[in-house]
Amino acid sequence: MKDVYLLNNHVYFNAAAGLLSTSLCFSNKVSLSRPATNCLKLLITRQGDLCAYPYLSRKIWGDRGKWITNNTLHQHIYQLRNSLKKAGIQEEAIITVPRKGFQLCPHFSALPIDEIPPVTDNQTASSKGPDNQSGITLSLRFFYTLLISNAILMLILIAILIHN
């Protein structure tokens, strides 16, 4: 999966589509603007390093970046922070370095989806997540999401048939 990251072990970021979601199938998604998507991609690729205002402006808007104000960057970072919270990341993810730029918090993790270690059946049955819940593999999570979606669709169809 190219350009997909797991943020803080529970929110997926599809950099190509500009989406955040708690599920890998992006069923419950939060859309990002193109500049906010590019900001997050740049912050992830420079994990822990300061991304200065001129660097972000040039990388996001190209030649037009020299005309973009720092306030515009702050607005997109504000939208990005709100979108991350809406998607389920309640911790502070982005640090503002006054008069210099932005960087990801040191404790914020952003792993490319290819780097997620596989969970074995033994680990699934015995592991506990951060919420003290049993660990569930991604395939099971996807299966349960589809199962619940199908059940909801069936209930809607039954309601329509009864109503007619």
C-alpha positions as CSV (number, residue, x, y, z in Angstrom):
1,M,0.0,0.0,0.0
2,K,1.8,3.0,-1.3
3,D,1.5,6.3,0.6
4,V,-0.5,4.9,3.5
5,Y,0.7,5.5,7.1
6,L,-0.5,4.3,10.5
7,L,-0.5,7.3,12.8
8,N,-0.2,6.6,16.6
9,N,-1.1,3.0,16.0
10,H,-4.8,3.7,15.4
11,V,-5.5,6.2,12.5
12,Y,-4.6,5.5,8.9
13,F,-3.5,8.3,6.6
14,N,-3.8,7.8,2.9
15,A,-1.5,10.5,1.5
16,A,-2.5,10.0,-2.1
17,A,-6.2,10.5,-1.4
18,G,-5.8,13.0,1.5
19,L,-7.9,10.9,3.9
20,L,-7.7,9.9,7.6
21,S,-9.6,6.9,9.0
22,T,-9.6,4.5,11.9
23,S,-10.2,1.6,9.4
24,L,-7.9,0.5,6.6
25,C,-10.8,0.4,4.2
26,F,-11.4,4.1,4.9
27,S,-15.1,3.6,5.6
28,N,-15.3,6.4,8.2
29,K,-13.0,9.0,6.7
30,V,-12.0,12.5,7.3
31,S,-11.0,14.4,4.2
32,L,-8.0,16.8,4.2
33,S,-7.4,19.7,1.9
34,R,-4.6,19.3,-0.6
35,P,-2.3,21.8,1.4
36,A,-3.1,20.1,4.7
37,T,-2.3,16.7,3.1
38,N,1.0,18.0,1.8
39,C,1.8,19.5,5.1
40,L,1.2,16.2,6.9
41,K,3.3,14.3,4.3
42,L,6.2,16.7,4.7
43,L,6.0,16.5,8.5
44,I,6.0,12.7,8.3
45,T,8.9,12.5,5.9
46,R,10.9,14.9,8.1
47,Q,9.8,13.2,11.4
48,G,11.2,15.1,14.3
49,D,13.0,17.8,12.2
50,L,11.8,21.4,12.0
51,C,10.0,22.3,8.8
52,A,10.6,26.0,8.4
53,Y,8.0,28.3,6.8
54,P,9.9,28.9,3.6
55,Y,10.6,25.1,3.1
56,L,6.8,24.3,3.6
57,S,5.7,27.1,1.3
58,R,8.1,26.1,-1.4
59,K,7.3,22.4,-1.2
60,I,3.5,22.8,-1.0
61,W,2.9,25.7,-3.4
62,G,6.0,25.6,-5.6
63,D,6.9,29.0,-7.1
64,R,3.8,30.5,-5.7
65,G,5.0,29.7,-2.2
66,K,7.1,32.8,-2.0
67,W,3.8,34.8,-1.9
68,I,2.2,32.6,0.7
69,T,2.1,34.2,4.2
70,N,3.0,32.4,7.4
71,N,-0.6,33.0,8.5
72,T,-1.8,30.8,5.6
73,L,0.4,28.0,6.7
74,H,-0.9,28.4,10.3
75,Q,-4.5,28.1,9.0
76,H,-3.7,24.9,7.2
77,I,-2.0,23.5,10.2
78,Y,-5.0,24.5,12.3
79,Q,-7.3,22.6,9.9
80,L,-4.9,19.6,10.0
81,R,-4.9,19.5,13.8
82,N,-8.7,19.6,13.9
83,S,-8.9,16.9,11.2
84,L,-6.5,14.7,13.2
85,K,-8.7,15.1,16.3
86,K,-11.8,14.4,14.4
87,A,-10.2,11.2,13.1
88,G,-9.3,10.0,16.6
89,I,-5.9,11.4,17.5
90,Q,-6.5,13.4,20.6
91,E,-2.8,13.9,21.5
92,E,-1.0,16.9,20.2
93,A,0.7,15.8,17.0
94,I,2.2,19.0,15.6
95,I,4.5,21.4,17.5
96,T,4.6,25.1,16.5
97,V,8.1,26.5,16.8
98,P,7.4,30.3,17.1
99,R,8.6,32.3,14.1
100,K,10.3,29.3,12.6
101,G,7.9,26.6,11.5
102,F,6.4,23.2,12.6
103,Q,7.4,19.7,13.4
104,L,5.8,16.5,14.5
105,C,5.9,15.8,18.3
106,P,8.7,13.4,19.2
107,H,6.2,10.8,20.6
108,F,4.0,10.9,17.5
109,S,4.5,7.8,15.4
110,A,3.9,7.6,11.7
111,L,4.7,4.2,10.2
112,P,4.4,3.3,6.5
113,I,1.8,0.6,6.3
114,D,4.4,-1.8,5.0
115,E,6.4,-1.5,8.3
116,I,3.5,-2.7,10.5
117,P,4.7,-5.9,12.1
118,P,2.3,-8.8,11.4
119,V,0.3,-10.1,14.3
120,T,0.3,-13.9,14.8
121,D,-2.8,-15.8,16.0
122,N,-1.1,-16.3,19.4
123,Q,-0.4,-12.6,19.8
124,T,-4.0,-11.8,18.7
125,A,-5.5,-14.0,21.4
126,S,-3.2,-12.8,24.2
127,S,-2.1,-9.3,23.4
128,K,-3.7,-6.2,24.9
129,G,-4.0,-2.9,23.1
130,P,-3.6,0.5,24.6
131,D,-7.3,0.4,25.6
132,N,-6.8,-2.9,27.4
133,Q,-8.8,-4.7,24.7
134,S,-7.7,-7.8,22.9
135,G,-5.7,-7.2,19.8
136,I,-7.5,-7.8,16.5
137,T,-5.7,-8.3,13.2
138,L,-6.4,-5.9,10.3
139,S,-8.1,-8.6,8.3
140,L,-10.5,-9.4,11.1
141,R,-11.2,-5.7,11.6
142,F,-12.0,-5.4,7.9
143,F,-14.2,-8.5,8.0
144,Y,-16.1,-7.2,11.0
145,T,-16.6,-3.8,9.3
146,L,-18.0,-5.5,6.2
147,L,-20.2,-7.8,8.4
148,I,-21.7,-4.9,10.3
149,S,-22.2,-2.8,7.1
150,N,-24.1,-5.7,5.5
151,A,-26.3,-6.2,8.6
152,I,-27.2,-2.5,8.5
153,L,-28.0,-2.6,4.8
154,M,-30.2,-5.7,5.4
155,L,-32.1,-3.9,8.2
156,I,-32.7,-0.9,5.9
157,L,-33.9,-3.1,3.1
158,I,-36.3,-4.9,5.5
159,A,-37.6,-1.6,6.8
160,I,-38.2,-0.4,3.2
161,L,-40.0,-3.7,2.3
162,I,-42.2,-3.5,5.4
163,H,-43.0,0.1,4.8
164,N,-44.2,-0.6,1.2
